[in-house]
Amino acid sequence: MENWVTKTTDETDRKYMQTALALARRGLGQVWPNPAVGCVLTDKGGNVVGRGWTQPGGRPHAETEALARAAGAARGGCAYVTLEPCAHFGETPPCAKALIDAGIARVVVAMQDPDPRVSGRGVSMLAEAGVDVTVGVCEDAAKDMNAGFVSRITHGRPLVTLKVASTLDGRIATVSGESKWITGEAARNRGHILRARNDAIIVGIDTVIADDPDLRCRLPGMEGSSPLRVVFDTSLRIDGASKLVAGAKDTPTWVFCVAGAPRMRIEDLTKRSVEVIEARPDAEGRPAVADVLTRLAERGVTRVLVEGGGRLAAAFLKARTVDRLAWFRAPVIIGGDGIPAIGGATVGRLADAFGFERTGGIVAGNDVFEEFRRKE
C-alpha cells in the first residue's frame, strides 16, 4: 500500500463503518454482478447527513445514493465506505470523483477493491485530490460480507454455501422419499432468508422431480428478493409442468445440461423462458461443478446456495468448492434406511475428510441452525 494509506482503531470510525456495513448487507443477493456496498456521510461536526447502499441490479452505487440524500450537507465532512470507491468510467462516473466533487475532506474505506480496474486507483484518485484517506477499518467484516464478490474476482467462481436440513442422524428424507417437513417453521423461515441473501439457488434434477420445488423466497414482504434458480439436469428430464418451468417468466431459471441433451427439449424449455446452458461433463457424465461455477461467475453471479439433494451436495464437496455450510438439524431420528444428506462422497481416511470450523449457531424453534466455514 502507498504511504498515505493508514489503519485506525478510532472508535468513532468503527461505529460509522459498522453502520455502513449494515447498510451494505441490504444489497446481498440483489446487486450482482456488483458488490454490496454501504456508505455513511457525516458533516464537519460528525453528524450523519447521508446514507446509501448499492441498489438492486448494482446501480446506483452506495456513494451516489448517500450523496444524493446529503444534498450538499457533507461538504468538508467524511465518507465511510465499505469498499474502495470505483475509479473507472463504466455505466456511471467514478464514485471517487463524485466524492471529490462533493467536497468530501476525508474518506474511510473498509477494504481495497480486488477488481483490477479499481484496486488502489480509487484511493489514489482521492489522495491526489487532497482527500485524507484511511483504509482498513473493519476490514475483516467487510471481506467476510463481500466474500462472494472477492471469490468471483480472484478465483473465477462464486462463493458456495451448502444448505442442509437434516435429522440428528444426517438424513434428509425417509426411505420412501418423504421429507416435508423435517424442520419446523422457524427453521424454514431462516432458510428463506438465506435464499434472499444469495444471487442464485442450485438444486439437482432428482430434487426437482421428487419435490417440485418453487425455490422462491416466500417470506411476507420479501417475495421480490427471490434468487436466480439453477438446476443440474444432465439430459433435461425437467417436467414442463413443474413449478420451476411454469414460473420462469417471472423468476430467471437456468438449467445446465451436457452435450447430447435432446434438441427438442432445449427448444421447448427455451420457449418457456428457461435458459438452457450446456456444461462440460464430469467423470460421471453430469454437469461438472467447476465448469458450472465458472459459467455462473462469468455471468456475474457472486453467491450461490446449494439446496439439494444429497448427490449434488456430494458433488460440490468432492469438487472442493463448498466454502460455507448452513446446517439445520431437527431433533428426530430416521435411521440408516433414510436418504443421507451427503450421498456418495466416500472418504477412506479421516485425513481426507472435508474440514469445516463452526462460526455460529442459534436455536430456531425446536431445531438448531449452525454455520460453518471451510478450513483453509
C-alpha positions as CSV (number, residue, x, y, z in Angstrom):
1,M,0.0,0.0,0.0
2,E,1.1,3.6,-0.5
3,N,2.4,5.6,2.4
4,W,-0.8,7.7,2.6
5,V,-2.9,4.6,3.4
6,T,-3.3,4.1,7.1
7,K,-5.2,2.0,9.6
8,T,-7.0,3.3,12.6
9,T,-8.6,2.0,15.7
10,D,-10.7,5.1,16.3
11,E,-14.0,4.0,17.9
12,T,-15.9,6.7,16.0
13,D,-14.6,5.3,12.7
14,R,-15.6,1.8,13.7
15,K,-19.0,2.9,14.7
16,Y,-19.8,4.6,11.5
17,M,-18.2,1.8,9.4
18,Q,-20.3,-0.8,11.2
19,T,-23.4,1.2,10.2
20,A,-22.1,1.3,6.6
21,L,-21.7,-2.5,6.7
22,A,-25.2,-2.9,8.0
23,L,-26.4,-0.8,5.1
24,A,-24.3,-2.8,2.6
25,R,-25.9,-6.1,3.8
26,R,-29.2,-4.9,2.4
27,G,-27.9,-5.5,-1.0
28,L,-26.8,-9.1,-0.6
29,G,-28.5,-11.2,-3.2
30,Q,-29.8,-8.2,-5.1
31,V,-26.9,-6.3,-6.6
32,W,-24.9,-8.9,-8.6
33,P,-22.6,-8.6,-10.6
34,N,-21.7,-5.6,-8.4
35,P,-20.5,-5.9,-4.8
36,A,-22.9,-4.9,-1.9
37,V,-21.5,-1.6,-0.6
38,G,-22.7,0.8,2.1
39,C,-21.8,4.4,2.7
40,V,-22.3,6.8,5.6
41,L,-21.6,10.6,5.2
42,T,-21.0,12.9,8.1
43,D,-20.7,16.7,8.1
44,K,-17.8,18.7,9.6
45,G,-19.3,18.2,13.1
46,G,-19.5,14.4,12.8
47,N,-23.3,14.4,12.3
48,V,-24.7,11.8,9.8
49,V,-26.2,13.6,6.8
50,G,-26.4,10.9,4.2
51,R,-26.7,7.1,4.0
52,G,-26.6,4.9,0.9
53,W,-26.3,1.3,-0.2
54,T,-26.0,-0.3,-3.6
55,Q,-29.4,-0.6,-5.3
56,P,-30.9,-3.7,-6.9
57,G,-29.1,-4.6,-10.1
58,G,-25.9,-2.9,-8.9
59,R,-26.8,0.8,-9.6
60,P,-26.9,3.5,-8.3
61,H,-23.8,2.9,-6.2
62,A,-23.8,3.4,-2.5
63,E,-21.8,6.6,-2.6
64,T,-24.1,8.2,-5.2
65,E,-27.1,7.3,-3.1
66,A,-25.6,8.8,0.0
67,L,-24.5,12.0,-1.7
68,A,-28.0,12.5,-3.1
69,R,-29.5,12.1,0.3
70,A,-27.0,14.5,1.9
71,A,-27.8,17.2,-0.7
72,G,-24.5,19.1,-0.2
73,A,-24.5,18.9,3.6
74,A,-21.5,16.6,3.6
75,R,-19.1,19.2,2.1
76,G,-16.0,19.3,4.3
77,G,-17.1,16.1,6.1
78,C,-16.2,12.4,6.0
79,A,-17.4,9.4,3.9
80,Y,-17.4,5.9,5.4
81,V,-17.4,3.3,2.6
82,T,-17.3,-0.4,2.9
83,L,-15.3,-0.9,-0.3
84,E,-12.8,1.3,-2.1
85,P,-14.7,3.8,-4.3
86,C,-14.6,2.9,-8.0
87,A,-12.2,4.9,-10.2
88,H,-13.2,3.8,-13.7
89,F,-15.8,5.1,-16.0
90,G,-18.5,2.4,-16.7
91,E,-22.2,2.9,-16.9
92,T,-21.8,5.6,-14.3
93,P,-18.9,8.1,-13.5
94,P,-16.4,7.0,-10.8
95,C,-17.6,7.3,-7.3
96,A,-14.1,8.5,-6.2
97,K,-14.6,11.6,-8.4
98,A,-18.2,12.1,-7.1
99,L,-16.8,12.2,-3.6
100,I,-14.1,14.7,-4.6
101,D,-16.6,16.9,-6.5
102,A,-18.9,16.9,-3.4
103,G,-16.1,18.4,-1.3
104,I,-15.6,15.4,1.0
105,A,-12.5,16.1,3.1
106,R,-11.9,12.6,4.4
107,V,-12.7,9.1,3.2
108,V,-12.6,6.0,5.4
109,V,-12.5,2.7,3.5
110,A,-13.0,-0.8,5.0
111,M,-11.3,-2.8,2.3
112,Q,-9.4,-2.3,-1.0
113,D,-11.3,-3.5,-4.1
114,P,-9.9,-6.7,-5.6
115,D,-11.2,-5.7,-9.1
116,P,-8.0,-4.8,-11.1
117,R,-10.0,-1.9,-12.7
118,V,-10.2,-0.3,-9.3
119,S,-7.7,-1.8,-6.9
120,G,-5.7,1.0,-5.4
121,R,-6.8,3.5,-8.1
122,G,-9.8,4.8,-6.2
123,V,-7.8,5.7,-3.1
124,S,-5.1,7.1,-5.3
125,M,-7.5,9.4,-7.0
126,L,-8.8,10.6,-3.7
127,A,-5.4,11.2,-2.2
128,E,-4.1,13.0,-5.3
129,A,-7.1,15.4,-4.9
130,G,-6.1,16.2,-1.4
131,V,-8.6,14.0,0.4
132,D,-7.4,12.3,3.6
133,V,-7.8,8.6,3.1
134,T,-7.9,5.8,5.7
135,V,-8.1,2.1,4.7
136,G,-8.6,-1.0,6.8
137,V,-11.4,0.0,9.3
138,C,-13.5,-3.2,10.0
139,E,-11.6,-4.8,7.1
140,D,-12.3,-8.4,8.2
141,A,-16.0,-7.8,8.4
142,A,-16.1,-6.2,5.0
143,K,-14.2,-9.1,3.4
144,D,-16.5,-11.6,5.0
145,M,-19.6,-9.8,3.8
146,N,-18.3,-9.5,0.2
147,A,-16.6,-12.9,0.1
148,G,-18.7,-13.7,-2.9
149,F,-17.6,-10.7,-4.9
150,V,-14.0,-11.4,-3.9
151,S,-14.3,-15.0,-4.9
152,R,-15.6,-14.2,-8.4
153,I,-12.8,-11.7,-9.0
154,T,-9.9,-13.6,-7.6
155,H,-11.0,-17.3,-8.1
156,G,-13.3,-17.0,-11.0
157,R,-16.2,-18.6,-9.2
158,P,-19.0,-17.6,-6.8
159,L,-18.9,-18.2,-3.0
160,V,-20.7,-21.5,-2.4
161,T,-22.9,-22.2,0.7
162,L,-24.3,-25.7,1.1
163,K,-27.6,-25.7,2.9
164,V,-28.8,-28.9,4.6
165,A,-31.9,-29.6,6.6
166,S,-31.5,-33.0,8.3
167,T,-32.4,-35.2,11.2
168,L,-29.9,-35.8,14.1
169,D,-28.6,-38.8,12.2
170,G,-27.9,-36.8,9.0
171,R,-31.0,-37.9,6.9
172,I,-32.9,-35.6,4.6
173,A,-35.8,-37.9,3.8
174,T,-37.3,-41.3,4.8
175,V,-36.6,-44.4,2.7
176,S,-39.8,-43.6,0.8
177,G,-38.5,-40.1,0.0
178,E,-40.8,-38.2,2.4
179,S,-39.1,-35.0,3.5
180,K,-41.8,-32.4,4.3
181,W,-41.2,-31.2,6.8
182,I,-38.2,-32.4,8.7
183,T,-37.6,-29.0,10.2
184,G,-40.1,-26.6,11.7
185,E,-41.5,-23.2,10.5
186,A,-38.8,-21.1,12.3
187,A,-36.0,-23.0,10.6
188,R,-37.7,-22.9,7.2
189,N,-38.2,-19.1,7.5
190,R,-34.5,-18.7,8.2
191,G,-33.9,-20.8,5.1
192,H,-35.9,-18.3,3.0
193,I,-33.7,-15.5,4.4
194,L,-30.7,-17.5,3.1
195,R,-32.3,-17.6,-0.3
196,A,-32.8,-13.9,-0.3
197,R,-29.1,-13.2,0.6
198,N,-27.8,-15.3,-2.3
199,D,-27.7,-14.5,-6.0
200,A,-28.6,-18.0,-7.1
201,I,-30.0,-21.2,-5.6
202,I,-28.9,-24.6,-7.0
203,V,-30.7,-27.9,-6.9
204,G,-30.4,-31.2,-8.8
205,I,-32.9,-32.7,-11.1
206,D,-33.7,-35.5,-8.6
207,T,-34.9,-32.9,-6.1
208,V,-37.0,-31.2,-8.8
209,I,-38.7,-34.4,-9.8
210,A,-39.3,-35.6,-6.2
211,D,-40.4,-32.3,-4.6
212,D,-41.4,-30.0,-7.5
213,P,-40.0,-27.0,-5.5
214,D,-40.7,-23.4,-6.2
215,L,-37.3,-22.1,-4.8
216,R,-38.5,-18.6,-4.4
217,C,-38.4,-16.5,-1.2
218,R,-41.8,-16.7,0.3
219,L,-41.5,-14.6,3.4
220,P,-44.0,-11.8,3.5
221,G,-42.5,-8.6,2.0
222,M,-39.5,-10.5,0.6
223,E,-41.1,-12.0,-2.5
224,G,-39.1,-9.7,-4.7
225,S,-35.9,-11.0,-3.2
226,S,-36.0,-14.4,-4.8
227,P,-32.7,-15.6,-6.3
228,L,-31.9,-16.9,-9.8
229,R,-32.9,-20.6,-9.9
230,V,-30.3,-23.1,-11.3
231,V,-30.9,-26.8,-12.0
232,F,-28.3,-29.5,-12.7
233,D,-30.2,-31.7,-15.3
234,T,-27.9,-33.8,-17.4
235,S,-30.4,-34.9,-20.0
236,L,-33.2,-32.4,-19.5
237,R,-35.6,-34.5,-17.6
238,I,-37.3,-31.5,-16.0
239,D,-41.1,-31.5,-16.5
240,G,-42.5,-28.6,-18.5
241,A,-45.4,-28.5,-16.0
242,S,-43.0,-28.1,-13.0
243,K,-43.2,-25.0,-10.8
244,L,-39.7,-24.0,-11.9
245,V,-40.6,-24.0,-15.6
246,A,-44.0,-22.5,-15.1
247,G,-42.5,-19.6,-13.1
248,A,-39.5,-19.0,-15.4
249,K,-41.1,-15.9,-17.0
250,D,-41.2,-14.2,-13.6
251,T,-38.1,-15.7,-11.9
252,P,-35.0,-16.3,-14.0
253,T,-34.4,-20.1,-14.3
254,W,-31.2,-21.6,-15.8
255,V,-30.8,-25.4,-16.5
256,F,-27.4,-26.9,-17.0
257,C,-27.2,-30.0,-19.1
258,V,-24.4,-31.7,-21.1
259,A,-23.8,-32.3,-24.8
260,G,-26.3,-34.6,-26.4
261,A,-29.3,-33.4,-24.5
262,P,-32.5,-33.7,-26.6
263,R,-32.7,-30.7,-29.0
264,M,-36.5,-30.7,-28.9
265,R,-36.4,-30.4,-25.1
266,I,-33.9,-27.5,-25.3
267,E,-36.2,-25.7,-27.8
268,D,-39.3,-26.4,-25.7
269,L,-37.7,-25.1,-22.5
270,T,-36.4,-22.0,-24.2
271,K,-39.9,-21.2,-25.5
272,R,-41.0,-21.3,-21.8
273,S,-38.4,-18.7,-20.8
274,V,-35.9,-21.3,-19.3
275,E,-32.3,-20.7,-20.3
276,V,-30.6,-24.0,-21.1
277,I,-26.8,-24.0,-20.8
278,E,-24.5,-26.8,-21.9
279,A,-21.8,-27.6,-19.4
280,R,-18.7,-29.7,-19.6
281,P,-19.4,-33.2,-18.2
282,D,-17.7,-34.6,-15.2
283,A,-16.3,-38.2,-14.9
284,E,-19.8,-39.5,-14.3
285,G,-21.3,-37.6,-17.3
286,R,-23.1,-35.0,-15.2
287,P,-22.6,-31.2,-15.5
288,A,-19.2,-30.6,-13.9
289,V,-19.4,-28.5,-10.8
290,A,-16.3,-26.4,-11.5
291,D,-17.5,-25.6,-15.1
292,V,-21.0,-24.6,-13.9
293,L,-19.5,-22.3,-11.2
294,T,-17.1,-20.7,-13.8
295,R,-20.0,-20.0,-16.1
296,L,-22.1,-18.5,-13.3
297,A,-19.2,-16.3,-12.4
298,E,-18.7,-15.2,-16.0
299,R,-22.4,-14.1,-15.9
300,G,-21.8,-12.0,-12.8
301,V,-23.1,-14.4,-10.1
302,T,-21.2,-13.9,-6.8
303,R,-23.1,-16.0,-4.2
304,V,-24.8,-19.4,-4.6
305,L,-26.8,-21.5,-2.2
306,V,-26.8,-25.2,-2.9
307,E,-30.0,-26.6,-1.5
308,G,-30.4,-30.2,-2.7
309,G,-30.2,-33.0,-2.9
310,G,-27.7,-35.5,-1.4
311,R,-25.8,-36.4,-4.6
312,L,-25.5,-32.8,-5.7
313,A,-24.1,-31.9,-2.2
314,A,-21.6,-34.7,-2.5
315,A,-20.5,-33.4,-6.0
316,F,-19.8,-29.9,-4.6
317,L,-17.9,-31.3,-1.7
318,K,-15.8,-33.6,-3.9
319,A,-15.0,-30.7,-6.1
320,R,-13.7,-28.9,-3.0
321,T,-16.0,-25.9,-3.8
322,V,-18.1,-25.7,-0.6
323,D,-17.0,-22.5,1.2
324,R,-19.7,-22.4,3.9
325,L,-22.2,-24.7,5.4
326,A,-25.7,-23.7,6.7
327,W,-26.9,-26.8,8.6
328,F,-30.4,-27.1,10.1
329,R,-30.9,-30.1,12.4
330,A,-34.2,-31.4,13.6
331,P,-34.5,-33.4,16.9
332,V,-35.7,-36.5,15.2
333,I,-34.0,-39.8,14.0
334,I,-35.0,-41.6,10.9
335,G,-32.4,-44.5,10.8
336,G,-30.0,-45.9,8.4
337,D,-32.5,-46.6,5.6
338,G,-33.2,-42.9,5.3
339,I,-31.7,-40.8,2.5
340,P,-28.4,-39.3,3.6
341,A,-27.7,-35.6,3.5
342,I,-24.4,-36.3,1.6
343,G,-24.7,-39.1,-0.8
344,G,-21.6,-40.6,-2.5
345,A,-18.8,-38.5,-1.1
346,T,-16.9,-41.5,0.2
347,V,-13.9,-40.7,2.4
348,G,-11.5,-43.6,3.3
349,R,-9.3,-41.7,5.7
350,L,-10.1,-39.1,8.3
351,A,-7.2,-37.1,6.9
352,D,-9.2,-36.7,3.7
353,A,-12.4,-35.7,5.4
354,F,-14.0,-32.3,4.4
355,G,-13.0,-30.0,7.2
356,F,-15.0,-27.0,8.5
357,E,-15.0,-24.8,11.5
358,R,-18.1,-23.6,13.3
359,T,-18.7,-19.9,13.1
360,G,-22.1,-19.6,14.7
361,G,-25.3,-21.2,15.7
362,I,-28.8,-20.5,17.1
363,V,-31.9,-22.3,18.2
364,A,-34.7,-21.9,15.6
365,G,-37.9,-23.1,17.2
366,N,-37.3,-26.8,18.0
367,D,-34.4,-27.0,15.6
368,V,-30.8,-26.0,15.7
369,F,-29.1,-23.9,12.9
370,E,-25.3,-23.9,12.7
371,E,-23.0,-22.1,10.3
372,F,-19.5,-23.4,9.3
373,R,-16.7,-22.2,7.2
374,R,-14.2,-24.4,5.3
375,K,-10.9,-24.8,6.9
376,E,-8.1,-23.3,4.8
